[in-house]
Amino acid sequence: VRAFGEDVVPVNYDDIDNTELLIICGANTAWTHPVLFRRIQQARENNPNLKLVVIDPRETVTAQQADLHLPIKNDGDVSLFNGLLKFLIEKQGIDSQCINSYTSGFDALAKEITQQRYNVTNLATDVGVSQDKLTTFFQWFAHSPTAITLFCQGVNQAENGVDKGNAIINAHLATGKIGRVGCGPFSITGQPNAMGGREVGGLANQLAVHRGFDGESIQQVQAFWESPEIATKPGLKAVELFEAVERGEIKVLWIMATNPVVSLPDNQFVKRALERCPFVIVSDITAESDVARYADLLLPAAGWGEKQGMVTNSERRISRQRQFQNPPGEAKSDWWAVSQVGQALCTLEETKNGFDFDSEHEVFCEYAAMTGMNKKSPLKLDLSQYANLNEQEYEEWRPTQWGGERPFSDGVYSHPDGKARFVVTRESPQRLARTKGWWLNTGRQRDQWHTMTRTGHIAHLAASELEPTVYMNALSATQNRLKAGQLAKLFQPSSNTSIHAKIAIDDGLGFQELFMS
């Protein structure tokens, strides 16, 4: 949003088949997105000139397939991409015409970058990668006519994750490698329908249909819904929300389609917050999830395959999800549960009932109509042509990509002035403060899905890692008198969190670096 003015992925999957340079950063794609990774392999088979660069502290299965692996130190992404931008500026690798015509803020960013320590010599020490490898990467990016940087949770899920994303985008904007075939920053989602959830307003810092909290957006959203009240400022993000719960500021918490006891940092704090909350409601497909144990009221939710509706993938393509079996017992779709509560609140407050939906079809049509308010704005999200779909047309829906193949191919972005913005990015305070000690990196298991609510019950999938395991290289183990198979206790002082795990050796890690899933 900071760069483009809107939450838009400016790339599509076909671009992978048409690029000369593919950079994977913060993602073990071979494990986490196997279908996509097979497409990448096929693209390499079809195009011998396609170079693959993988940026990851570990030598993952994905990194083993790369033409160039950059094993940067943990949290070194901002430094790396700022170093790339400095190289591009000094070696005349930027596209001045693109910068002058379609962007703003470059001069301030360039001044900041050139004054920092981001020359190749210093950068090699800073990020833990040889000068030769860094120079090779920088030259490939500078000279390749096309480039895609594909990134996922290893970039996004960090204290300075937004800055990491902007550092990547800065490099693409500066070289004009965006809005063209085979070019662009490509954020692939780490959860199902993450894109769709954001489009309809499932973020604390946005209203629906990509609207922010400016006066005009607030007025238009409220007018569309004819609601007597509306949020006028951003809400609480996930960690902030649980901090408010712990302080006693939130009395009722409804948790749907997530397992924060496992997925959020400092799970002991999350547990304390849930214990303090007077009324916790959990909608889930199982009573055995970690968060369900804290529920005062557990609502049975329909699972995948038991519900239907629309979902959006990473390239902005909306598809119909079709039910293939009925939900068991009293299990219901989430939209139905929310609409029932909404109707009850409307009755209680004696206001117009804005939640009287009878089907997923009606929900989608209202959403599509609502996107029509973007017609008179720079925003790209507009599905208003589908607002009057009848039920048969809805059932026969074919996958449809909003925003076109490449939303910014005309050089017009979603900020009011139509220009993309360069953003000065910073390293995380935690990394700057660290001078010694262990670094723990987290990621996904090959055979498990996120918090293992469902896949954790499948013996065959659990067999690949039967117990919590912490990985380190042989030198780290030897110098600390540790051995594979021993039980180690990991302690994180700032959060007073500890865990026991079996030690395993992985020489794909750097010295004093740990990995756990």
Steps between C-alpha positions, in 0.01 A plus 500: 500500500782743583663447161203455268216669689304174507540138605574370150731222381627631163601160361328184381608138485558512124783746563700218659503330160628818335776632724878476471568540872293355785591592856342309788532674835364383835333190362584131478269472200577134432333413831250779557369551144581172322267559205654841436850357539427235239398782266831672572686179419306468176582861410870428550476192282332704227741792529866407565581872536277539806716552809368413847629684807392389847550727802472299821714454813464122452595284209144380450375257238410807296849647542655174383329553164632855457763633263600731784424463871553801726508365858447837666501540875160500663309823442751626242245562223477879533879536493526271197243682287622842610847383395357392165344843451827677586680281246239583236533873567881495487519280190235692302265206527188706570229602254491879531215538253280264700598664829426852374173414327333254732642537853571744781741504792804358323738786578441472875546124489813522284655753740429269793632191322823654370588635844466161666752216528349300214811457283579141408793467742305610807188322386681167471588520869160632598289232332752215510527442125822513297577804286512279191148368558363845575659649189366216286147554632518876453632468145235244408227732625650803325549333162202265479226649279237345726491402867247374754556500875273245659467530879289353776480466879875514557481861385152596616494344847766714662521802726591710197319288241341801329839664456638177353221497244562864413875442461419236238246725326750790497743294291231414245371857475851640457574269207158510334464128559132521579182515293667306220494134396731297722556781749398607847493437874281194559367450853358149519254443780579269788140420587193399298299797371727754668446724197122467512493575870693821445281610209183493708658687791646226717783723622510732799636791296240500221130525440344278234593498127849642557368817664705671768396731782504828310188711533365425153539123538333500841206700363458283190519168685254619763262630234513174305415295808259763637649431841438736792860457618828401337863459602689824446854385578706182465432220743742281689733264318533144630771552762355838604159337537625239745688768693167684537330177609770445761450855631129432540395745228326233289227297668380282213723332243375298202771292333432348158715296261824554692696344786681791670620290794744344253535755221568821696834581664530446877224243535522513880388861485216407262384229740502744793298750297240237407471391862432861602237566235148472651343341191690317225312363199678264261366383164688188401467165327642319803477523876863389525681803358726689738278807504174305533605398850462863609149540361207589724285434194613268222311534172519218244630634169479347154833386364651516155285297263196555722453866409502708185560852383771702329875492563782713355848367428836677490452635146163663584302222333159438656371142486192319622553260787234233472365283776531126443341380824266639763646617830438262790250568777448867575818621327446817298696721263671799658302755294174353636618520862610862459177599327291347779684702762473810280125457466462462877700817562293693246183389678646594838604845380179544297694581184467387141586134453809499281576132553195327354693279258351169392796367303864545404371631167332796671812578703717506189259720304495760777879493516527537122259795508701660777820492294321733258581791730860461379406604144557866582823431689848386391438156653510197270257274687167523314266203461183705463421343163421180692268661756185370329602141436205265520535170683574302185771744390650483847503120490664503156764755598833447329829611663527876446798727560424852616733785409607342173808288444736769629318785679781756464598431140388853408723653768199628694496403868233529768630802690302822436778636275515175304863440592670219691696605806849401603518430873806537723539167679662414832649189651328358806616645834543144624757419232691824554517430873625142464876449502529140622301196605276261312250589231184290475330487161157343463327346202263233381536125522488319170203282590295726727267793438552810714392424859426131434138526614400239241817354350648442846256213551627304198761247611663470158558875481625522858755225443750732329548698823362318801603756762609864520841520336756779494754500218856638515819443304772264620742778597239670718429169673867411553604838639209494743556134598170390357416182309230385263219324684551689825214694654561874510315776681461820301431813702397842367571758775291791370177297504603256775409219260666159493461176308665159503606352167714220364825611334558412135793595277444701183813639337281713277484744793756762597698510824288568810185490289209276595192387314171366634164437339 
